């Protein structure tokens, strides 16, 4: 792979991994999950787990590491949705 290809892979990985950081920090701070969808986060976390497993299959450290970071952030939000979602 070229240096440009490696750079783009790392750039994409960092962007995707930290994309959920602001939402995670805001959710931890406010404990307000009223605007968040439980089903969406379950589907998203399932997809990220699949990407991590696929990364192991391909022996792609980038794919495993960056998706694992994404899973941590999205998993925290998912946990908070389950914990703080008000029963309707």
MOPAC internal coordinates of N, CA, C and O (Angstrom, degrees):
PM7 1SCF
backbone

  N    0.0000 0     0.00 0     0.00 0    0    0    0
  C    1.4499 1     0.00 0     0.00 0    1    0    0
  C    1.5292 1   108.37 1     0.00 0    2    1    0
  O    1.2310 1   120.92 1   -34.65 1    3    2    1
  N    1.2960 1   115.85 1   145.35 1    3    2    1
  C    1.4508 1   120.72 1  -178.89 1    5    3    2
  C    1.5286 1   110.59 1   -76.95 1    6    5    3
  O    1.2310 1   121.14 1   -13.67 1    7    6    5
  N    1.3161 1   115.42 1   166.33 1    7    6    5
  C    1.4648 1   120.60 1   177.50 1    9    7    6
  C    1.5338 1   109.75 1   -62.23 1   10    9    7
  O    1.2310 1   120.50 1   140.54 1   11   10    9
  N    1.3262 1   116.65 1   -39.46 1   11   10    9
  C    1.4651 1   120.56 1   177.72 1   13   11   10
  C    1.5273 1   110.51 1   -62.02 1   14   13   11
  O    1.2310 1   120.41 1   136.54 1   15   14   13
  N    1.3214 1   116.82 1   -43.46 1   15   14   13
  C    1.4596 1   120.80 1   178.45 1   17   15   14
  C    1.5197 1   111.84 1   -62.21 1   18   17   15
  O    1.2310 1   120.24 1   136.75 1   19   18   17
  N    1.3259 1   117.14 1   -43.25 1   19   18   17
  C    1.4642 1   121.50 1   177.16 1   21   19   18
  C    1.5272 1   110.77 1   -62.51 1   22   21   19
  O    1.2310 1   120.93 1   135.25 1   23   22   21
  N    1.3237 1   115.82 1   -44.75 1   23   22   21
  C    1.4617 1   120.37 1   179.41 1   25   23   22
  C    1.5278 1   110.95 1   -60.29 1   26   25   23
  O    1.2310 1   120.55 1   133.79 1   27   26   25
  N    1.3331 1   116.55 1   -46.21 1   27   26   25
  C    1.4627 1   120.38 1   179.80 1   29   27   26
  C    1.5305 1   111.28 1   -63.03 1   30   29   27
  O    1.2310 1   120.41 1   142.56 1   31   30   29
  N    1.3216 1   116.83 1   -37.44 1   31   30   29
  C    1.4634 1   120.48 1   177.37 1   33   31   30
  C    1.5162 1   111.87 1   -63.30 1   34   33   31
  O    1.2310 1   120.54 1   135.00 1   35   34   33
  N    1.3304 1   116.57 1   -45.00 1   35   34   33
  C    1.4623 1   120.10 1   178.54 1   37   35   34
  C    1.5332 1   111.54 1   -68.46 1   38   37   35
  O    1.2310 1   120.30 1   139.31 1   39   38   37
  N    1.3258 1   117.04 1   -40.69 1   39   38   37
  C    1.4565 1   120.54 1   178.46 1   41   39   38
  C    1.5293 1   110.70 1   -61.22 1   42   41   39
  O    1.2310 1   120.50 1   132.87 1   43   42   41
  N    1.3205 1   116.65 1   -47.13 1   43   42   41
  C    1.4620 1   120.61 1   178.45 1   45   43   42
  C    1.5252 1   110.63 1   -61.45 1   46   45   43
  O    1.2310 1   120.46 1   136.96 1   47   46   45
  N    1.3150 1   116.73 1   -43.04 1   47   46   45
  C    1.4571 1   120.80 1  -179.76 1   49   47   46
  C    1.5155 1   112.51 1   -62.27 1   50   49   47
  O    1.2310 1   120.38 1   135.54 1   51   50   49
  N    1.3149 1   116.88 1   -44.46 1   51   50   49
  C    1.4655 1   120.67 1   179.82 1   53   51   50
  C    1.5263 1   109.96 1   -64.93 1   54   53   51
  O    1.2310 1   120.24 1   134.85 1   55   54   53
  N    1.3328 1   117.15 1   -45.15 1   55   54   53
  C    1.4705 1   120.26 1  -179.54 1   57   55   54
  C    1.5266 1   111.44 1   -60.42 1   58   57   55
  O    1.2310 1   120.32 1   133.87 1   59   58   57
  N    1.3213 1   116.99 1   -46.13 1   59   58   57
  C    1.4601 1   120.66 1  -179.19 1   61   59   58
  C    1.5264 1   110.62 1   -67.46 1   62   61   59
  O    1.2310 1   120.45 1   139.89 1   63   62   61
  N    1.3247 1   116.74 1   -40.11 1   63   62   61
  C    1.4668 1   120.29 1  -177.17 1   65   63   62
  C    1.5223 1   112.29 1   -66.46 1   66   65   63
  O    1.2310 1   120.33 1   141.16 1   67   66   65
  N    1.3160 1   116.98 1   -38.84 1   67   66   65
  C    1.4727 1   118.84 1  -176.61 1   69   67   66
  C    1.5321 1   112.97 1   -93.77 1   70   69   67
  O    1.2310 1   120.13 1   178.59 1   71   70   69
  N    1.3270 1   117.36 1    -1.41 1   71   70   69
  C    1.4671 1   120.52 1  -179.19 1   73   71   70
  C    1.5272 1   111.85 1   -60.33 1   74   73   71
  O    1.2310 1   119.98 1   147.98 1   75   74   73
  N    1.3132 1   117.65 1   -32.02 1   75   74   73
  C    1.4589 1   120.63 1  -178.24 1   77   75   74
  C    1.5241 1   112.68 1   -91.48 1   78   77   75
  O    1.2310 1   119.78 1   175.52 1   79   78   77
  N    1.3105 1   118.03 1    -4.48 1   79   78   77
  C    1.4647 1   120.13 1  -179.10 1   81   79   78
  C    1.5288 1   112.54 1   -60.01 1   82   81   79
  O    1.2310 1   118.44 1   131.76 1   83   82   81
  N    1.3299 1   120.58 1   -48.24 1   83   82   81
  C    1.4711 1   119.26 1   179.35 1   85   83   82
  C    1.5364 1   112.75 1   -60.26 1   86   85   83
  O    1.2310 1   120.42 1   137.28 1   87   86   85
  N    1.3397 1   116.80 1   -42.72 1   87   86   85
  C    1.4642 1   120.02 1   179.05 1   89   87   86
  C    1.5251 1   110.51 1   -64.20 1   90   89   87
  O    1.2310 1   120.70 1   139.67 1   91   90   89
  N    1.3274 1   116.27 1   -40.33 1   91   90   89
  C    1.4613 1   121.00 1   179.92 1   93   91   90
  C    1.5211 1   110.75 1   -63.42 1   94   93   91
  O    1.2310 1   120.31 1   132.16 1   95   94   93
  N    1.3197 1   117.01 1   -47.84 1   95   94   93
  C    1.4656 1   120.65 1  -179.37 1   97   95   94
  C    1.5288 1   111.36 1   -63.97 1   98   97   95
  O    1.2310 1   120.54 1   138.78 1   99   98   97
  N    1.3369 1   116.58 1   -41.22 1   99   98   97
  C    1.4661 1   120.26 1   179.28 1  101   99   98
  C    1.5286 1   110.83 1   -65.26 1  102  101   99
  O    1.2310 1   120.40 1   138.85 1  103  102  101
  N    1.3031 1   116.85 1   -41.15 1  103  102  101
  C    1.4623 1   120.77 1  -179.62 1  105  103  102
  C    1.5253 1   110.67 1   -67.03 1  106  105  103
  O    1.2310 1   120.07 1   139.47 1  107  106  105
  N    1.3184 1   117.46 1   -40.53 1  107  106  105
  C    1.4613 1   120.70 1   177.29 1  109  107  106
  C    1.5221 1   110.14 1   -63.31 1  110  109  107
  O    1.2310 1   120.50 1   136.66 1  111  110  109
  N    1.3289 1   116.65 1   -43.34 1  111  110  109
  C    1.4593 1   121.29 1  -177.47 1  113  111  110
  C    1.5268 1   112.11 1   -67.55 1  114  113  111
  O    1.2310 1   120.59 1   130.38 1  115  114  113
  N    1.3311 1   116.48 1   -49.62 1  115  114  113
  C    1.4636 1   121.23 1  -172.88 1  117  115  114
  C    1.5296 1   114.23 1   -89.18 1  118  117  115
  O    1.2310 1   120.57 1   156.32 1  119  118  117
  N    1.3170 1   116.53 1   -23.68 1  119  118  117
  C    1.4719 1   122.12 1  -173.52 1  121  119  118
  C    1.5351 1   111.30 1    54.52 1  122  121  119
  O    1.2310 1   120.81 1  -151.01 1  123  122  121
  N    1.3191 1   116.06 1    28.99 1  123  122  121
  C    1.4644 1   122.03 1   178.93 1  125  123  122
  C    1.5263 1   108.12 1  -105.41 1  126  125  123
  O    1.2310 1   120.63 1   -71.67 1  127  126  125
  N    1.3077 1   116.40 1   108.33 1  127  126  125
  C    1.4613 1   121.60 1  -179.75 1  129  127  126
  C    1.5296 1   111.33 1  -113.09 1  130  129  127
  O    1.2310 1   120.56 1  -165.80 1  131  130  129
  N    1.3194 1   116.53 1    14.20 1  131  130  129
  C    1.4683 1   120.67 1  -174.47 1  133  131  130
  C    1.5288 1   113.20 1   -60.95 1  134  133  131
  O    1.2310 1   119.88 1   149.55 1  135  134  133
  N    1.3105 1   117.83 1   -30.45 1  135  134  133
  C    1.4569 1   120.44 1  -178.50 1  137  135  134
  C    1.5152 1   114.18 1   -95.28 1  138  137  135
  O    1.2310 1   120.13 1  -171.70 1  139  138  137
  N    1.3265 1   117.35 1     8.30 1  139  138  137
  C    1.4611 1   121.18 1  -176.28 1  141  139  138
  C    1.5219 1   110.70 1  -107.18 1  142  141  139
  O    1.2310 1   120.73 1   -36.21 1  143  142  141
  N    1.3165 1   116.21 1   143.79 1  143  142  141
  C    1.4565 1   121.95 1  -177.05 1  145  143  142
  C    1.5258 1   111.23 1   -97.63 1  146  145  143
  O    1.2310 1   120.91 1   -58.37 1  147  146  145
  N    1.3323 1   115.86 1   121.63 1  147  146  145
  C    1.4580 1   121.20 1   177.20 1  149  147  146
  C    1.5240 1   110.81 1   -60.75 1  150  149  147
  O    1.2310 1   120.25 1   133.54 1  151  150  149
  N    1.3244 1   117.12 1   -46.46 1  151  150  149
  C    1.4645 1   121.18 1  -177.75 1  153  151  150
  C    1.5338 1   110.76 1   -61.68 1  154  153  151
  O    1.2310 1   120.27 1   137.27 1  155  154  153
  N    1.3223 1   117.08 1   -42.73 1  155  154  153
  C    1.4650 1   120.31 1   179.65 1  157  155  154
  C    1.5209 1   111.49 1   -61.31 1  158  157  155
  O    1.2310 1   120.37 1   136.93 1  159  158  157
  N    1.3223 1   116.90 1   -43.07 1  159  158  157
  C    1.4635 1   119.66 1  -179.45 1  161  159  158
  C    1.5222 1   111.92 1   -70.78 1  162  161  159
  O    1.2310 1   119.72 1   146.99 1  163  162  161
  N    1.3192 1   118.15 1   -33.01 1  163  162  161
  C    1.4704 1   120.06 1   175.53 1  165  163  162
  C    1.5278 1   109.84 1   -64.94 1  166  165  163
  O    1.2310 1   120.72 1   134.10 1  167  166  165
  N    1.3147 1   116.23 1   -45.90 1  167  166  165
  C    1.4681 1   120.30 1   178.90 1  169  167  166
  C    1.5204 1   110.33 1   -63.58 1  170  169  167
  O    1.2310 1   120.17 1   135.51 1  171  170  169
  N    1.3312 1   117.28 1   -44.49 1  171  170  169
  C    1.4606 1   121.14 1  -178.92 1  173  171  170
  C    1.5276 1   110.71 1   -62.16 1  174  173  171
  O    1.2310 1   120.20 1   133.06 1  175  174  173
  N    1.3174 1   117.21 1   -46.94 1  175  174  173
  C    1.4738 1   120.19 1  -179.71 1  177  175  174
  C    1.5222 1   111.13 1   -64.22 1  178  177  175
  O    1.2310 1   120.09 1   142.88 1  179  178  177
  N    1.3261 1   117.43 1   -37.12 1  179  178  177
  C    1.4662 1   120.63 1   175.81 1  181  179  178
  C    1.5277 1   110.44 1   -62.13 1  182  181  179
  O    1.2310 1   120.78 1   137.81 1  183  182  181
  N    1.3269 1   116.11 1   -42.19 1  183  182  181
  C    1.4680 1   120.03 1   176.91 1  185  183  182
  C    1.5156 1   112.44 1   -63.12 1  186  185  183
  O    1.2310 1   120.28 1   138.17 1  187  186  185
  N    1.3193 1   117.06 1   -41.83 1  187  186  185
  C    1.4671 1   120.03 1   179.90 1  189  187  186
  C    1.5246 1   110.43 1   -66.01 1  190  189  187
  O    1.2310 1   120.17 1   138.69 1  191  190  189
  N    1.3330 1   117.28 1   -41.31 1  191  190  189
  C    1.4634 1   119.97 1   176.52 1  193  191  190
  C    1.5254 1   109.88 1   -58.59 1  194  193  191
  O    1.2310 1   120.63 1   139.14 1  195  194  193
  N    1.3191 1   116.40 1   -40.86 1  195  194  193
  C    1.4641 1   120.51 1   178.33 1  197  195  194
  C    1.5288 1   111.22 1   -62.84 1  198  197  195
  O    1.2310 1   120.40 1   139.12 1  199  198  197
  N    1.3414 1   116.85 1   -40.88 1  199  198  197
  C    1.4615 1   120.22 1   177.91 1  201  199  198
  C    1.5292 1   111.46 1   -64.65 1  202  201  199
  O    1.2310 1   120.36 1   140.50 1  203  202  201
  N    1.3235 1   116.91 1   -39.50 1  203  202  201
  C    1.4755 1   120.19 1   177.88 1  205  203  202
  C    1.5274 1   109.66 1   -62.36 1  206  205  203
  O    1.2310 1   120.42 1   132.67 1  207  206  205
  N    1.3301 1   116.80 1   -47.33 1  207  206  205
  C    1.4639 1   120.27 1   179.51 1  209  207  206
  C    1.5298 1   111.24 1   -62.76 1  210  209  207
  O    1.2310 1   120.71 1   139.71 1  211  210  209
  N    1.3242 1   116.24 1   -40.29 1  211  210  209
  C    1.4624 1   120.38 1   177.61 1  213  211  210
  C    1.5324 1   110.59 1   -64.61 1  214  213  211
  O    1.2310 1   120.63 1   142.20 1  215  214  213
  N    1.3222 1   116.41 1   -37.80 1  215  214  213
  C    1.4618 1   120.52 1   176.35 1  217  215  214
  C    1.5205 1   111.66 1   -62.06 1  218  217  215
  O    1.2310 1   120.32 1   139.17 1  219  218  217
  N    1.3384 1   116.99 1   -40.83 1  219  218  217
  C    1.4679 1   119.95 1   175.16 1  221  219  218
  C    1.5259 1   110.38 1   -62.01 1  222  221  219
  O    1.2310 1   120.93 1   136.94 1  223  222  221
  N    1.3294 1   115.83 1   -43.06 1  223  222  221
  C    1.4577 1   120.82 1   179.25 1  225  223  222
  C    1.5308 1   111.08 1   -59.28 1  226  225  223
  O    1.2310 1   120.81 1   137.28 1  227  226  225
  N    1.3283 1   116.05 1   -42.72 1  227  226  225
  C    1.4704 1   120.66 1  -179.86 1  229  227  226
  C    1.5198 1   112.92 1   -82.35 1  230  229  227
  O    1.2310 1   120.41 1   172.35 1  231  230  229
  N    1.3309 1   116.82 1    -7.65 1  231  230  229
  C    1.4644 1   122.40 1  -174.90 1  233  231  230
  C    1.5301 1   110.79 1    59.40 1  234  233  231
  O    1.2310 1   121.61 1  -137.39 1  235  234  233
  N    1.3411 1   114.52 1    42.61 1  235  234  233
  C    1.4605 1   121.80 1  -179.84 1  237  235  234
  C    1.5258 1   109.07 1  -103.43 1  238  237  235
  O    1.2310 1   120.92 1   -77.17 1  239  238  237
  N    1.3123 1   115.84 1   102.83 1  239  238  237
  C    1.4655 1   121.44 1  -179.80 1  241  239  238
  C    1.5280 1   110.18 1   -60.12 1  242  241  239
  O    1.2310 1   120.20 1   136.61 1  243  242  241
  N    1.3248 1   117.22 1   -43.39 1  243  242  241
  C    1.4708 1   120.87 1   179.16 1  245  243  242
  C    1.5238 1   110.80 1   -55.25 1  246  245  243
  O    1.2310 1   120.51 1   130.50 1  247  246  245
  N    1.3154 1   116.63 1   -49.50 1  247  246  245
  C    1.4589 1   121.06 1  -176.41 1  249  247  246
  C    1.5268 1   110.84 1   -63.61 1  250  249  247
  O    1.2310 1   120.36 1   137.57 1  251  250  249
  N    1.3072 1   116.92 1   -42.43 1  251  250  249
  C    1.4621 1   121.03 1  -179.19 1  253  251  250
  C    1.5233 1   110.81 1   -66.76 1  254  253  251
  O    1.2310 1   120.15 1   129.28 1  255  254  253
  N    1.3178 1   117.31 1   -50.72 1  255  254  253
  C    1.4706 1   121.32 1  -174.42 1  257  255  254
  C    1.5237 1   111.61 1   -64.32 1  258  257  255
  O    1.2310 1   120.10 1   128.71 1  259  258  257
  N    1.3149 1   117.42 1   -51.29 1  259  258  257
  C    1.4561 1   119.67 1  -175.04 1  261  259  258
  C    1.5253 1   111.95 1   -68.90 1  262  261  259
  O    1.2310 1   119.94 1   143.07 1  263  262  261
  N    1.3144 1   117.72 1   -36.93 1  263  262  261
  C    1.4641 1   119.15 1   176.81 1  265  263  262
  C    1.5208 1   111.46 1   -72.75 1  266  265  263
  O    1.2310 1   119.68 1   148.48 1  267  266  265
  N    1.3125 1   118.22 1   -31.52 1  267  266  265
  C    1.4671 1   120.42 1   175.27 1  269  267  266
  C    1.5268 1   110.22 1   -64.87 1  270  269  267
  O    1.2310 1   120.17 1   139.96 1  271  270  269
  N    1.3267 1   117.29 1   -40.04 1  271  270  269
  C    1.4639 1   120.71 1   176.57 1  273  271  270
  C    1.5296 1   109.87 1   -63.05 1  274  273  271
  O    1.2310 1   120.35 1   135.35 1  275  274  273
  N    1.3270 1   116.93 1   -44.65 1  275  274  273
  C    1.4673 1   121.00 1   177.07 1  277  275  274
  C    1.5211 1   110.84 1   -59.57 1  278  277  275
  O    1.2310 1   120.68 1   138.92 1  279  278  277
  N    1.3165 1   116.31 1   -41.08 1  279  278  277
  C    1.4636 1   120.94 1  -179.63 1  281  279  278
  C    1.5222 1   111.43 1   -64.19 1  282  281  279
  O    1.2310 1   120.33 1   141.97 1  283  282  281
  N    1.3031 1   116.97 1   -38.03 1  283  282  281
  C    1.4714 1   120.04 1   177.87 1  285  283  282
  C    1.5240 1   109.92 1   -61.10 1  286  285  283
  O    1.2310 1   120.32 1   129.41 1  287  286  285
  N    1.3266 1   117.00 1   -50.59 1  287  286  285
  C    1.4700 1   120.16 1  -178.44 1  289  287  286
  C    1.5255 1   111.43 1   -64.28 1  290  289  287
  O    1.2310 1   120.17 1   131.01 1  291  290  289
  N    1.3298 1   117.27 1   -48.99 1  291  290  289
  C    1.4642 1   120.40 1  -179.32 1  293  291  290
  C    1.5295 1   110.67 1   -66.45 1  294  293  291
  O    1.2310 1   120.32 1   145.66 1  295  294  293
  N    1.3205 1   117.00 1   -34.34 1  295  294  293
  C    1.4586 1   121.02 1   178.34 1  297  295  294
  C    1.5247 1   112.34 1   -65.56 1  298  297  295
  O    1.2310 1   120.75 1   141.71 1  299  298  297
  N    1.3195 1   116.17 1   -38.29 1  299  298  297
  C    1.4694 1   119.80 1   176.22 1  301  299  298
  C    1.5202 1   110.17 1   -62.23 1  302  301  299
  O    1.2310 1   120.49 1   134.56 1  303  302  301
  N    1.3253 1   116.67 1   -45.44 1  303  302  301
  C    1.4646 1   120.10 1   178.87 1  305  303  302
  C    1.5305 1   110.05 1   -63.88 1  306  305  303
  O    1.2310 1   120.04 1   137.48 1  307  306  305
  N    1.3160 1   117.53 1   -42.52 1  307  306  305
  C    1.4605 1   120.85 1   178.18 1  309  307  306
  C    1.5277 1   110.62 1   -59.36 1  310  309  307
  O    1.2310 1   120.23 1   134.59 1  311  310  309
  N    1.3054 1   117.17 1   -45.41 1  311  310  309
  C    1.4645 1   121.45 1   177.30 1  313  311  310
  C    1.5258 1   110.74 1   -58.12 1  314  313  311
  O    1.2310 1   120.88 1   136.26 1  315  314  313
  N    1.3299 1   115.92 1   -43.74 1  315  314  313
  C    1.4642 1   119.65 1  -178.44 1  317  315  314
  C    1.5260 1   111.31 1   -68.68 1  318  317  315
  O    1.2310 1   119.89 1   145.25 1  319  318  317
  N    1.3334 1   117.82 1   -34.75 1  319  318  317
  C    1.4658 1   120.23 1   175.94 1  321  319  318
  C    1.5255 1   109.01 1   -61.86 1  322  321  319
  O    1.2310 1   120.60 1   133.75 1  323  322  321
  N    1.3187 1   116.46 1   -46.25 1  323  322  321
  C    1.4661 1   120.31 1  -179.63 1  325  323  322
  C    1.5274 1   110.07 1   -63.71 1  326  325  323
  O    1.2310 1   120.27 1   139.63 1  327  326  325
  N    1.3117 1   117.09 1   -40.37 1  327  326  325
  C    1.4623 1   121.02 1  -176.33 1  329  327  326
  C    1.5270 1   113.30 1   -74.62 1  330  329  327
  O    1.2310 1   119.95 1   139.38 1  331  330  329
  N    1.3421 1   117.70 1   -40.62 1  331  330  329
  C    1.4643 1   120.67 1  -170.56 1  333  331  330
  C    1.5268 1   114.88 1  -106.41 1  334  333  331
  O    1.2310 1   119.42 1   173.60 1  335  334  333
  N    1.3190 1   118.71 1    -6.40 1  335  334  333
  C    1.4720 1   119.80 1  -178.42 1  337  335  334
  C    1.5245 1   108.72 1   -63.72 1  338  337  335
  O    1.2310 1   121.08 1   -52.46 1  339  338  337
  N    1.3075 1   115.54 1   127.54 1  339  338  337
  C    1.4642 1   120.11 1   179.96 1  341  339  338
  C    1.5228 1   109.52 1   -76.90 1  342  341  339
  O    1.2310 1   121.18 1   -42.79 1  343  342  341
  N    1.2927 1   115.34 1   137.21 1  343  342  341
  C    1.4634 1   121.31 1   177.16 1  345  343  342
  C    1.5227 1   108.97 1   -69.51 1  346  345  343
  O    1.2310 1   121.02 1   -46.22 1  347  346  345
  N    1.3100 1   115.66 1   133.78 1  347  346  345
  C    1.4656 1   119.46 1   179.78 1  349  347  346
  C    1.5119 1   109.63 1   -98.26 1  350  349  347
  O    1.2310 1   120.10 1   180.00 1  351  350  349

